């Protein structure tokens, strides 16, 4: 069932472990309509779209609740893989992906 532009029918909640080595936060999906990443840890997390994440580069998600959203409505929808990394330590990244 199609909705308004930017809406989604399925919400999937996952989590990723961000460490000092790049790792996947969210796999690529051509069904993605929305994604939100929230840092549930004590260390800053850096996201990189479509490439390996690099410490101190890319999209910063501040420690202790910082977040980042992607969607068509915001004009930054990205369908590729999203990777994450910390400068040091480990943080849990909570991920919500909305798909159709």
Order of alpha helices (4+ residues) and beta strands (2+ residues): beta-beta-beta-beta-beta-beta-beta-beta
